[in-house]
Amino acid sequence: MGEDVTAAGFSVRSTADAIVSGNLRFFGRSLIIDGPINGAVSAFGGSVHLNAPVSGDAWIAAKQMTFGPNASIA
């Protein structure tokens, strides 16, 4: 995807092959994070599904939070 990524929308998703080499900022109703993040992640939404490794910090605010088998936060 790129160095730093900021995305907002009703439904936002990063795919497993979309590697973020910097920080990821996601905002929306339904957020799915499948791509690895080499920096920090900030995610604010109604539902957040994390299924990717995060090398940095994570700041997540959601009504519903789920973790997939590939999720990890360093």
C-alpha positions in Angstrom: 0.0 0.0 0.0 2.6 2.5 0.9 4.6 4.3 3.6 1.8 5.8 5.7 -1.9 5.1 4.9 -5.0 7.0 6.0 -8.3 5.7 4.8 -11.9 6.5 5.7 -15.2 5.1 4.5 -18.3 3.1 5.4 -16.4 -0.2 4.9 -12.6 -0.1 4.7 -10.3 -3.2 4.2 -6.6 -3.8 3.7 -5.8 -7.0 1.9 -3.2 -9.6 3.1 -0.8 -8.5 0.3 -1.1 -4.8 1.1 1.9 -4.2 3.3 2.0 -0.8 5.1 5.6 0.2 5.7 4.7 3.1 8.0 1.6 3.9 10.0 -2.0 2.9 9.3 -5.0 5.1 10.2 -8.5 3.6 9.4 -11.8 5.2 10.1 -15.2 3.8 9.3 -18.2 1.6 10.2 -16.6 -1.7 9.3 -12.8 -2.0 9.3 -10.9 -5.2 8.3 -7.1 -5.1 8.6 -5.5 -8.2 6.9 -2.3 -6.6 5.6 0.9 -6.4 7.8 1.7 -3.0 9.3 5.4 -2.1 10.0 4.5 0.9 12.1 1.6 1.8 14.4 -2.1 1.4 13.7 -5.0 3.7 14.7 -8.4 2.3 14.0 -11.8 3.9 14.9 -15.0 2.2 13.9 -18.2 0.3 14.7 -16.4 -3.0 14.1 -12.7 -3.7 13.7 -11.3 -7.0 12.7 -7.5 -7.3 13.0 -5.9 -10.3 11.3 -2.4 -9.0 10.7 0.9 -8.4 12.5 1.4 -4.9 13.8 5.1 -4.0 14.5 4.3 -0.8 16.4 1.6 0.4 18.8 -2.1 0.0 18.3 -4.8 2.4 19.3 -8.2 0.9 18.5 -11.7 2.2 19.5 -14.6 0.0 18.4 -18.0 -1.1 19.4 -16.9 -4.7 18.4 -13.3 -5.9 18.2 -12.3 -9.3 16.8 -8.9 -10.9 16.2 -8.0 -13.4 13.5 -5.3 -16.1 13.7 -2.6 -13.8 12.1 -3.2 -10.9 14.5 -0.3 -9.8 16.7 0.8 -6.4 18.2 4.4 -5.8 19.1 
